[in-house]
Amino acid sequence: MTTAVSSTSTTTASNPNVVSALGAGSGVDVKALAQSLVDAEKTPRKDAIDKKITASQARIAGYAAVASSLATFKTAFESLNTKTDFSAVSVSSAQTNAFYVTTSSAATAGNHSVTVSALATPQRSVSSAYTTTTDAVNSSTAFDITLDGLAFSSVAQTVSISSANATPAGVVSCINAANLGVTAALIQTDSGYQIVVNGDTGTDKAFSISGGDLSFTTTAPTDATLTVDGLSLTRSTNQVSDAIPGVTLNFSSVTSSATSVDLVRDTTAVKTSISSLVTAYNDVNTVLKEAANKNSTVSGYGASLVGDSTVQSLQNQLRTIVFGTSATASNGISALRDLGVSVDSKGTLTLDSTKLDTVLASNFSDVVTMLSAGVDTQYISTSETSADVAGVAGVAINTLTTMLSSTGTLLSQSSNATAQITAYNKELDKLNIRMADLLTNYTKQFSVMEAMVGQSKSTQTGLTSTFDGMMSTYTKN
């Protein structure tokens, strides 16, 4: 008995950690442990996918920036694409108090002589005078006013006047409401209130007016008479647009003598357009360079297209647009370089304004031909024929339109990047599902382990109690 007790005591004393371990419990947050293990597996995979999504989003931003700058470049060419883009003229006239001049795209430079001998006047029919605006007309009984010879109708027109409107004011109101191309007004003159009916200018606009007991004194309409470049002209209005091509003469009084009208070609708009073209090209070039530069610090699109072959392809096409020879070259003016456009060692376009001024002064029509091919409307086509060949601007617009189209490289690449983002997000969804399942499995496993530790702790408590009882008995003996 004594030997047995001594043996048990020796075992316990030589293995003190057994009881200690049994009494310690797990002391572990199994949920946190499970989550940590899942995160350790998930994080590097998720980071890799997120990095791909970020890169694709950057590419989309890069393509958008390039597309925006290309659209501006295209707009610059659109202001040099038709011969009407080069038709601006400035006008000077010696007697601006007598008439002013407006021009259209059909106007050309030149000097003209204009004399205005008489203005076109409208017909004016004036009634007898009334004391008040409500005096009785036609004894306050209903009647019809007849207007004959109106320009818009071959038959006489009537205006019905009710008894309620048989007053000067009522007559005026009914004539205007009929909308027959004449206007009526009630004017207070020195004689009283008089009905004044006005027609249009020109002898061909004469008409007659009568009705009830109304009586009118009529001043017949007249035509404008003028002399333009030695030719005598008669017109029914004071706005003459067929005397000088592309020019409208607006008369307000006769001239004291023949006066000159000088039309001078205005190249300001053309020079501005070419300067804008140079600026737009440099902007596109800058966007492409920054997008392809891995060290770019430009916000938004910088370093977004590093290693993307699209950049080099677009740069090559742009160089062809700017430095190519026109299919409609004329008298030695064959490309933008002949207008003072050149490139420096860094690929930046510059414009020699002095050379441009010289060329526009000496070879203006050749510049128009080279750039626009002399077409009258916007030239946008995917093909060219020998009968209708696009100038430099037309070719540029064609090329840029294709670049920016739904089937063009930029939109196609952007669509591909968008599709990749969708695929990457699906990968993330799958990863999240797998990791959620893994977390569930880990949590279950650790819960079982925790239960086992709990059982071990209960056993430990029982054994400790037994050992304490045995030691107490041993001590008492």
PyMOL commands that set and color helices and strands:
alter all, ss='L'
color gray80, all
select helices_A, chain A and resi 2-14+16-24+30-78+83-86+138-140+163-165+168-178+203-205+268-292+309-323+336-339+353-362+364-372+392-404+409-476
alter helices_A, ss='H'
color red, helices_A
select strands_A, chain A and resi 89-93+99-103+110-118+122-130+143-148+157-161+183-189+192-201+208-210+216-219+224-228+231-235+239-244+247-251+259-265+341-343+349-351
alter strands_A, ss='S'
color yellow, strands_A
deselect
rebuild
show_as cartoon
